[in-house]
């Protein structure tokens, strides 16, 4: 697959979605693995039957999709359950992300932004992307954002953070950093600058 693929990552609440929206507005193709995961675990999703077989009907919501809160509670209480979940979903997510990335480049996208929350944790990210851009933000701001948008308790957000790569590990992996500790205009200015750089690289 020829063409520039930029991996966009960051911890929960860091502002990945806002950065991805700006890249898309500037003309980059965005492939969001979290959106793919939602599709795969919807009522007719390709991953739902395997998840149901592995974990039972207790992980389903009333409308027949994956109950993400129930699944999250299960995997935090039972670490082997997390590995089973990832073994089912991650190959499906990766295959669909690769398909969409190749299709976008073939259709003439200047470059692709591949949004992967756990990119650094995957270990083989350099085989998937040409550059890594990390969105950063201080921990308390991230917690406040997640609590306000999702209703999770601060303690639960901290548990999610603890299961993710540290800010230091992400920084070591980064080719580019976006500081999202300020306002939306500041984020957009940084994305605009990176967009120009990526166009020249592509």
N, C-alpha and C positions, 0 to 999 in steps of 0.2 A: 504494500500500500504506500504509494508516494504522496507527499504532501505533508504540511506541518500539522501536527497534533499537539495541542497544549493541554496538559493535565492541570485542572483547576481543583484545588483542595483546601481544606481548612477544618478546624474543629467545629463542633456543633455550635450554632449561634454566631459564627464568625462573620457571616455575610456573603457566603458563596453564591446564594441565589441572586442577590442584588448585583454582584459582579458579573455573573453569567448573563443577566438581563441586559446589562450595559454592553457586554461583548456582542450579544445578539443584535441590539439596536444599531451597532456600528457595522454590522454585516457579516460577522463571523457565524459559522454554523455551530450550534450548541447541542451536544449530546449529553443528557443528564441521566446518570445511572440510577439516581433515586427515583426519578420519574419512571424509568424502565421497571424498577422494582415494584412500584405501585401498580403498573400495568400487569406484571406477571402474577401479582397476588390479588388482583381483582376477581370478581365473580366468575369470569371466564378465562382467567389468567393461566398461562402455560405452567406456572409453578405451583398452583394451588392444590392440585390433586396429590402431588408428592408430599407437600407440607401436611396436608390432612392425613395422609397415610402414616406419616412419621410422628405426628403430634396429637392427632385426634381432633374431634369437632370443637373442642374447647377453645381452639385458636381462631374460630370463625366468628365474625360479627353477624348481626341479625340479617344483613343484606347479602350475606354469602361471600364477603371478601375477608381477607386476613385482618383479624383484630390486632393491630400493631401494638396496642398497650398490653394485651394479654400475652403476645409473643415476647415482648420486651421483658415483662415480669418473669416469664418462664426462663429465658436465656440468662438473666442475671442471677436467678436462683440456682440454675443448673448449667455450669460451664460446658459440659459435653453437649447439651442441647444447642448451644450457640454454634458449636462446630458442625452439628448435623444440619442446622439451618443454613449455614454458609455453604456447606457441601452441596446442598440442593440448589440454592439460589444463585450463588456467585458464578458458576459456569454459564447459566442461562443469561444472567445480566451481561456478562462479558461478551458472549457470542452476539447478543442483540446490539450492544454498544459498538462492537467492531463492524457489524453489518451497516449500522446507521452512519458510522464515521466514513466507511468506504463509499457509501452512497452519496454522502454530502460532498466529498472530495471529487468524486466522479462527475457530480452535477455542477462543479465549478466553484465551490466555496473557496474563499481565499485561504482559510485555514479552519481547523475544527478545535473548539474548546470542549474537552471531555471532562465533565464534572464528576469527580469520584470522591465522596467524603472520606473513604478509607484508602486513598491512593498510596500513601506512604506505607501504611500497614500491609499492603498487598505484597511488598517485597520485590516484585519484578516490574515495577512501574517504568523503569527505563526501557523496557522492551515494548511498552505500549505508547509512550509519549516522547516527543522530541524535547519538550521543555516542561518544567513544573512551575506553576505560579501558586503561591500560598497566600490565602487571605488571613490576616492576623487581627486579633482584637484582645483586649485584656479579659481575664476570666470573669470578673464580676459583671461586666457589660454583657458578655455572652450569656451568662446565667439569667440576667434580667430579661434579655431578648427572648430566650427560649421559654421562660416561665410565662411571659406576657402573651406569646403567640400560641402556646400549646397547652397551657394549664398544668404542666408538670411541676412537681415540687422541686425546690432548689436542690435538695439532697439527691433526687433522682437524676437531675441534670449533671450533678457532680459525679455520680456513678458512671454515667455515659461518658463523660470527659475522661475519667480514669481508665476506661476501656479503650480509649483512642490514643494515638501517638501523642507524645508530648510536643508542646510548641517548639522545643529545642530540636527534636527529631525532624519536625516538618521544616524548620528553618535550614537545617543541614541539607535537606533534600531539594530545597528551592533554588531555582534559577532566578526567579523574580518574586518579590514580595509586594503585597498590597496591604497597607495599614488602614484598617477600617475602624480605628478608634475615634474618628471624627464624624463629620456629617456626610450625607449622601453625595453632595457636590464634590467633596474631597475624594471619595471613592471613585466617582465618575472620572475625575481628572486623571487619576492614576491609571484607570482602565484605558482611557483615551490614549495615554502615552504608550502603554503596553501594546495597544492595537496597532499603532504606527510602527512599533518595533517588530511586531509579528508579521505585518505586511511586508516589511523589508526582508525578513528572514525567509518568508514563504516564496 
